[in-house]
């Protein structure tokens, strides 16, 4: 596709997406493998959150709202503005997984009335938390503006889970 775009045969865009999260469009959407969505589902259904890793890994996160708006923005660009057609879409920030889980827990207090316990495997001696620089400069250079409503997107996911699964009673 990129080859055909570069030859001028088609107008093509390749989008590389970082870790997205937010309430899905409908209840049958398969989005529960997304780390933040999974944490929201766990908090609502069990009253706790369990990480599969130590949580020290850094990940770039982007809200589904920003992702959808970025796709719409890129599709509306005139062909001569597309450049090579390759764009990263991310949130321009890279917290650790445990930092994101703690942010979800804070939002849980606001929405659910309790802060779920977070459990995770111990950090291994050989593990390290490396800086992550997921560049979205090309996207921003096209005039795209991010909303980055992280907490409101987490709250939306929690409310979706609450409507879908009901609430676990903490205590």
Backbone torsions as a table, in degrees:
resi	resn	phi	psi	omega
1	UNK	NA	-45.5	179.5
2	UNK	-62.5	-37.7	178.2
3	UNK	-60.9	-46.0	-179.8
4	UNK	-67.2	-34.0	176.6
5	UNK	-65.0	-46.5	-178.8
6	UNK	-65.0	-31.1	176.6
7	UNK	-77.3	-13.5	-179.3
8	UNK	88.3	10.5	179.9
9	UNK	-73.1	-33.7	179.1
10	UNK	-142.4	163.3	169.9
11	UNK	-98.4	110.4	-176.5
12	UNK	-124.9	148.3	177.2
13	UNK	-130.2	132.0	173.3
14	UNK	-111.4	126.2	-178.1
15	UNK	-115.7	123.2	173.4
16	UNK	-101.3	120.1	-175.0
17	UNK	-106.0	135.5	174.4
18	UNK	-78.5	-152.4	-177.3
19	UNK	-83.4	106.7	-178.3
20	UNK	-92.5	162.8	178.1
21	UNK	-161.6	156.5	176.8
22	UNK	146.6	173.3	180.0
23	UNK	-64.7	134.4	177.7
24	UNK	-72.9	165.6	-179.4
25	UNK	-70.6	-29.4	179.2
26	UNK	-152.2	165.1	-172.6
27	UNK	-67.0	-18.8	-179.0
28	UNK	-93.1	3.1	178.4
29	UNK	-66.3	137.0	-179.6
30	UNK	-94.0	82.1	-175.2
31	UNK	-124.2	13.7	-172.7
32	UNK	-85.8	-0.8	172.9
33	UNK	-86.9	-9.9	174.6
34	UNK	-71.7	129.5	-169.2
35	UNK	-57.1	-45.3	-178.1
36	UNK	-68.9	-42.9	178.4
37	UNK	-61.6	-41.0	177.9
38	UNK	-62.8	-42.5	178.3
39	UNK	-62.7	-40.0	177.5
40	UNK	-63.4	-44.7	179.3
41	UNK	-61.5	-45.3	179.0
42	UNK	-60.7	-45.3	-178.1
43	UNK	-60.8	-42.1	-179.3
44	UNK	-72.5	-43.6	-173.1
45	UNK	-84.4	-27.3	-177.0
46	UNK	-121.6	-13.5	-178.0
47	UNK	80.3	6.6	177.0
48	UNK	-146.1	170.4	178.8
49	UNK	-130.7	130.4	179.7
50	UNK	-118.6	121.1	176.8
51	UNK	-86.4	148.3	177.4
52	UNK	-87.9	-9.8	-179.9
53	UNK	-132.7	177.8	179.0
54	UNK	-66.4	-21.9	177.5
55	UNK	88.6	4.8	-178.1
56	UNK	-87.9	-3.8	179.5
57	UNK	-71.6	140.5	176.1
58	UNK	-92.7	141.3	176.8
59	UNK	-139.2	143.5	171.6
60	UNK	-82.5	132.3	179.6
61	UNK	-118.6	140.8	176.5
62	UNK	-133.4	137.6	178.2
63	UNK	-70.0	151.3	176.0
64	UNK	-62.5	-31.8	177.1
65	UNK	-61.4	-49.3	178.6
66	UNK	-64.5	-38.9	178.0
67	UNK	-60.3	-49.7	-179.5
68	UNK	-63.0	-40.3	178.9
69	UNK	-67.9	-34.5	177.4
70	UNK	-66.2	-42.4	178.1
71	UNK	-61.9	-47.3	178.4
72	UNK	-59.5	-43.4	179.4
73	UNK	-60.8	-48.6	-178.1
74	UNK	-63.9	-38.3	179.4
75	UNK	-67.6	-22.5	-178.9
76	UNK	-90.3	-7.0	-179.9
77	UNK	-69.4	145.3	174.5
78	UNK	-70.5	148.8	-173.6
79	UNK	-54.2	-40.3	-176.9
80	UNK	-69.4	-12.4	178.7
81	UNK	-94.5	-5.2	-175.2
82	UNK	-75.5	-18.1	-177.0
83	UNK	59.1	-132.2	180.0
84	UNK	-80.5	-5.0	176.1
85	UNK	81.7	4.0	-177.7
86	UNK	-104.7	121.2	-176.9
87	UNK	-134.2	136.0	168.6
88	UNK	-88.8	136.2	174.6
89	UNK	-121.2	110.8	-179.1
90	UNK	-144.8	-176.5	-176.0
91	UNK	-95.7	-3.9	179.5
92	UNK	63.3	29.0	172.8
93	UNK	-156.1	146.5	-171.9
94	UNK	-136.1	78.5	175.6
95	UNK	-73.8	165.8	172.3
96	UNK	-75.1	163.5	178.2
97	UNK	-61.1	-40.8	-179.7
98	UNK	-66.7	-36.8	176.2
99	UNK	-62.9	-40.0	178.4
100	UNK	-67.9	-39.8	177.7
101	UNK	-61.9	-39.7	177.8
102	UNK	-65.6	-34.8	177.0
103	UNK	-67.9	-40.5	175.7
104	UNK	-61.3	-43.5	-179.8
105	UNK	-60.6	-39.8	177.4
106	UNK	-63.1	-42.1	177.6
107	UNK	-66.6	-33.1	177.2
108	UNK	-60.7	-40.8	178.9
109	UNK	-57.9	-41.7	-179.3
110	UNK	-70.0	-39.3	-174.4
111	UNK	-91.0	-42.8	-172.4
112	UNK	-100.7	-16.5	179.5
113	UNK	86.6	8.9	175.3
114	UNK	-150.9	159.5	177.0
115	UNK	-104.9	113.7	-178.8
116	UNK	-68.2	147.3	174.3
117	UNK	-71.0	140.8	176.8
118	UNK	-108.4	123.3	174.3
119	UNK	-115.8	148.8	-178.0
120	UNK	-158.9	156.5	174.5
121	UNK	-64.7	154.8	177.6
122	UNK	-64.5	149.2	173.6
123	UNK	-68.6	130.3	178.5
124	UNK	-84.5	152.3	-177.3
125	UNK	-53.8	-40.8	-175.8
126	UNK	-81.4	-4.7	-179.0
127	UNK	-79.2	149.0	176.0
128	UNK	-146.9	156.2	177.0
129	UNK	-105.5	107.4	-177.3
130	UNK	-95.0	149.6	174.9
131	UNK	-63.5	150.7	179.6
132	UNK	-130.7	130.6	-178.8
133	UNK	-127.1	83.3	178.3
134	UNK	-87.0	102.4	-170.0
135	UNK	-79.3	129.0	175.4
136	UNK	-121.6	21.9	-177.6
137	UNK	-55.4	-43.1	-177.7
138	UNK	-62.6	-41.1	178.0
139	UNK	-62.9	-47.4	-179.7
140	UNK	-64.4	-32.3	179.4
141	UNK	-66.5	-17.5	177.4
142	UNK	-82.0	-3.2	-179.5
143	UNK	100.9	3.1	179.5
144	UNK	-69.0	137.2	177.5
145	UNK	-118.5	127.4	179.4
146	UNK	-83.8	144.5	173.6
147	UNK	-89.6	-41.0	178.1
148	UNK	48.7	49.6	175.9
149	UNK	-83.8	70.2	-172.6
150	UNK	-59.1	-54.2	-177.3
151	UNK	-63.5	-40.7	179.7
152	UNK	-66.0	-32.2	177.8
153	UNK	-71.1	-40.1	176.0
154	UNK	-63.9	-45.1	179.5
155	UNK	-60.8	-40.7	176.8
156	UNK	-61.1	-40.7	178.0
157	UNK	-66.7	-41.3	177.3
158	UNK	-62.4	-44.5	179.4
159	UNK	-64.7	-37.0	176.4
160	UNK	-62.1	-47.7	179.2
161	UNK	-61.8	-40.1	179.7
162	UNK	-61.9	-44.6	178.3
163	UNK	-66.8	-33.9	-175.7
164	UNK	-82.8	-43.7	-170.5
165	UNK	-111.3	-11.8	-172.2
166	UNK	78.1	173.0	-174.2
167	UNK	-109.6	134.4	170.1
168	UNK	-70.1	140.0	177.6
169	UNK	-89.8	115.4	178.8
170	UNK	-71.6	152.2	172.6
171	UNK	142.0	NA	NA
